[in-house]
């Protein structure tokens, strides 16, 4: 038996291992938009357009909050995967407790600042007074579930870091089913309106957190709980802060770029805005599939870094990239073929249909353009190379703005889509080119040189 085989930290990356993580997480990510669809459909039964708009705006606000603090999931996954690779069980537990501490502080801060956050959001949206009032009612209830939501992010990240994607899927399904069932009960059964939808979300987060806590307790077993001093240990705590800071900046730039895309579309005209909004769903749907592979890249890459296994790391890069690009190519081909039918199903407006068909090829290319970026994002977070990921996001955002400024005066909306593809492609290319340099710093020498 070789030394590598005898080492309990040793593992061999396979396509089966990648999909064992990617498939459950793809299903979990796909369940997320279903909740929003059901919430809008349930409130839609009340026949009040203002209430429908309120749920849509309220969900958008919480999507923004969730995206801003998604580092509680992704950052935790990377750090736990590294601890798992190193065989450091204590570090696995300490990382969870630190993430839960972050979640508690962040959730409490959102509650404390909920009034100014709501004011700024409503001013930016510019909706009617009726929609604003209903959104405020929704928000006033749902904001109390923010610490629960953040704690669930931390637990999900911990489970993914341990490659327990199936358990993570189970918790996400529980969250969705509970939310949907309670929305039906509170709105259609008890007549609570938008407050009922918000209450369903809060209770669903609480139920999921209780189940997640039971999973954590069982996983940790009788191991001693880390002391507060260990959780707050300066170097480890600062590392988590810096990793989360970089992921936060990256996420804000990502959200900002897509918000800018929508703002430019809106200034072009209502028909173009509607067409671009419909076509953007092609990318959003593809992202749910690619995010599953990104999670696999994050866990396996982080685990390889923790175990100091360059061979496993290189194979993670190769397998996830091949799988991601192949999947993206299939999704792009499907979008090209089914794009016109998809457009017709999304709207009955002939002007919007005609406009969307002009740009459907651009939208169909977004999965291929963004595939490498998804995989590399996961890899860099798992390896905690987050400074490089942040810097490459800054460069890609600047490229997006440059292409938009140069291309749109002559190409119009075609130029806007070109800028988006340049942004997606630049993110992936710059990170991929940076992998060898960062791998040498982390592992020393390539596996082939050993």
Residue pairs with C-beta under 8 A, 6 or more apart in sequence:
4 10
7 307
8 87
9 85
9 86
9 87
9 306
9 307
9 309
10 307
10 309
10 312
11 17
11 303
11 307
11 309
11 312
12 312
12 315
13 300
13 304
13 312
13 315
13 316
13 319
14 319
15 319
15 323
17 296
17 300
18 293
18 296
18 300
18 316
18 319
18 320
18 323
19 296
19 323
20 163
20 165
21 160
21 163
21 165
21 292
21 295
21 296
21 299
21 300
22 165
22 292
22 293
22 295
22 296
22 323
23 165
23 292
24 165
24 166
24 168
24 169
24 292
25 160
25 165
25 168
25 169
25 291
25 292
25 295
25 296
26 288
26 289
26 291
26 292
26 293
27 169
27 292
28 168
28 169
28 172
28 173
29 288
29 291
29 292
30 288
31 172
31 173
31 176
32 172
32 176
32 288
33 284
33 288
34 176
34 180
35 175
35 176
35 179
35 180
36 59
38 179
38 180
38 183
39 55
39 59
39 179
39 183
39 197
39 200
40 52
40 55
40 56
42 183
42 184
42 187
42 188
42 197
43 51
43 52
43 54
43 55
43 187
43 193
43 194
43 197
44 52
45 187
45 188
46 187
46 193
50 128
50 130
50 131
50 133
50 134
51 134
51 193
51 194
53 127
53 128
53 131
53 134
53 135
54 131
54 133
54 134
54 135
54 137
54 138
54 194
55 138
55 194
55 197
57 121
57 122
57 125
57 127
57 131
57 135
58 135
58 138
58 139
58 142
58 194
58 198
61 117
61 118
61 121
61 135
61 139
62 142
62 149
62 201
64 121
64 255
65 110
65 117
65 146
66 149
66 153
67 251
67 254
67 255
68 248
68 251
68 252
68 255
69 106
69 150
69 153
69 248
70 153
70 247
70 251
71 243
71 244
71 247
71 248
71 251
72 99
72 102
72 103
72 106
72 150
72 153
72 154
72 157
72 244
73 153
73 154
73 156
73 157
73 160
74 157
74 247
74 298
74 381
75 99
75 157
75 240
75 243
75 244
75 247
75 381
75 386
76 95
76 96
76 99
76 153
76 154
76 157
76 158
76 161
77 157
77 158
77 160
77 161
77 295
77 298
77 299
77 302
77 381
77 382
78 161
78 243
78 298
78 302
78 381
78 382
78 383
78 384
79 91
79 95
79 161
79 239
79 240
79 243
79 302
79 384
80 92
80 95
80 96
80 157
80 158
80 160
80 161
80 162
80 302
81 160
81 161
81 162
81 163
81 298
81 299
81 300
81 301
81 302
81 303
81 305
81 306
81 382
82 302
82 303
82 305
82 306
82 382
82 383
82 384
83 89
83 91
83 92
83 95
83 161
83 306
84 92
84 161
84 162
84 163
84 302
84 303
84 306
85 302
85 303
85 304
85 305
85 306
85 307
85 308
85 309
86 306
86 307
86 308
87 307
88 306
89 223
90 226
90 230
91 236
92 158
92 161
92 162
93 220
93 223
93 225
93 226
94 226
94 230
94 231
94 233
94 236
95 158
95 161
95 240
96 154
96 155
96 158
96 216
97 225
97 226
97 231
98 231
98 236
98 237
98 240
99 153
99 154
99 157
99 158
99 240
100 151
100 154
100 155
101 231
102 150
102 154
102 240
102 244
103 147
103 150
103 151
103 153
103 154
104 147
104 150
104 151
106 146
106 147
106 150
107 146
107 147
107 148
107 149
107 150
107 151
108 147
110 117
110 143
110 146
110 147
111 143
111 144
111 146
111 147
114 139
114 140
114 143
118 135
118 136
118 139
122 132
122 135
122 136
127 135
134 193
134 194
135 194
137 193
137 194
137 195
137 198
138 194
138 195
138 197
138 198
139 198
140 195
140 198
141 195
141 198
141 199
141 202
142 198
142 199
142 201
142 202
144 202
145 201
145 202
145 203
145 205
145 206
148 202
148 205
148 206
148 208
148 209
149 205
151 209
151 212
152 171
152 175
152 205
152 208
152 209
152 212
155 171
155 209
155 212
155 213
155 215
155 216
156 168
156 171
156 172
156 212
158 216
159 165
159 167
159 168
159 171
159 215
160 168
160 295
160 298
160 299
161 299
161 302
162 219
163 299
163 300
163 303
165 295
165 299
167 215
171 208
171 211
171 212
171 215
174 207
174 208
174 211
175 204
175 205
175 207
175 208
176 204
178 200
178 203
178 204
178 207
178 208
179 200
179 201
179 204
180 200
181 200
182 199
182 200
182 203
182 204
183 196
183 197
183 200
185 196
185 200
186 192
186 195
186 196
186 197
186 199
186 200
187 193
187 196
187 197
190 196
192 199
231 237
239 384
242 386
242 387
243 381
243 384
243 386
246 386
246 387
246 389
246 390
247 381
247 386
247 389
247 390
249 390
249 393
250 377
250 386
250 389
250 390
250 393
253 393
253 394
253 397
254 393
256 397
257 397
257 400
257 423
258 280
260 400
260 401
261 276
261 280
261 416
261 420
262 273
262 276
262 277
264 404
264 408
264 416
265 272
265 273
265 276
265 277
265 413
265 416
266 273
268 412
268 413
268 416
271 349
271 351
271 352
271 355
272 355
272 413
274 347
274 349
274 352
274 355
274 356
275 352
275 355
275 356
275 358
275 359
276 359
276 413
276 416
278 342
278 343
278 346
278 347
278 352
278 356
279 343
279 356
279 359
279 360
279 362
279 363
280 363
281 342
281 346
282 335
282 339
282 342
282 363
282 364
282 366
282 367
283 363
283 366
283 367
283 370
285 331
286 328
286 331
286 332
286 335
286 366
286 367
286 370
287 370
287 374
289 327
289 331
290 324
290 327
290 328
290 367
290 370
290 371
290 374
290 375
291 374
293 320
293 323
293 324
293 327
293 374
293 375
293 378
294 324
294 374
294 375
294 377
294 378
295 378
296 320
296 378
297 316
297 317
297 320
297 324
297 375
297 376
297 378
297 379
297 382
298 378
298 379
298 381
298 382
299 382
300 312
300 316
300 320
300 382
301 313
301 316
301 317
301 378
301 379
301 382
301 383
302 381
302 382
302 383
302 384
303 312
303 382
304 310
304 312
304 313
304 316
305 313
305 382
305 383
305 384
305 442
308 443
310 439
310 443
310 444
310 445
310 446
310 447
310 450
311 447
313 383
313 439
313 443
314 439
314 446
314 447
316 379
317 379
317 435
320 375
320 378
320 379
321 372
321 375
321 432
324 371
324 372
324 374
324 375
325 368
325 371
325 372
327 367
327 371
328 367
328 368
328 370
328 371
329 367
329 368
331 367
332 364
332 365
332 366
332 367
332 368
333 364
335 342
335 360
335 363
335 364
335 367
336 360
336 361
336 364
339 357
339 360
339 361
339 363
339 364
340 357
340 360
343 353
343 356
343 357
343 360
344 353
347 353
347 356
358 413
359 413
359 414
359 417
362 414
362 417
362 418
362 420
362 421
363 417
365 421
366 420
366 421
366 424
369 421
369 424
369 425
369 428
370 424
370 425
370 427
370 428
371 428
372 425
372 427
372 428
372 429
372 431
372 432
373 424
373 425
373 427
373 428
373 431
374 428
375 428
376 389
376 427
376 428
376 431
376 432
376 435
377 389
377 427
377 431
379 431
379 435
380 386
380 388
380 389
380 431
380 438
381 389
383 438
383 442
385 434
385 438
385 442
388 431
388 434
388 438
389 431
392 426
392 427
392 430
392 431
392 434
393 427
395 426
395 430
396 423
396 426
396 427
396 430
397 423
399 422
399 423
399 426
400 419
400 420
400 422
400 423
400 426
401 419
403 415
403 418
403 419
403 422
403 423
404 415
404 416
404 419
406 415
407 414
407 415
407 416
407 418
407 419
408 415
408 416
408 419
409 415
411 418
439 446
440 446
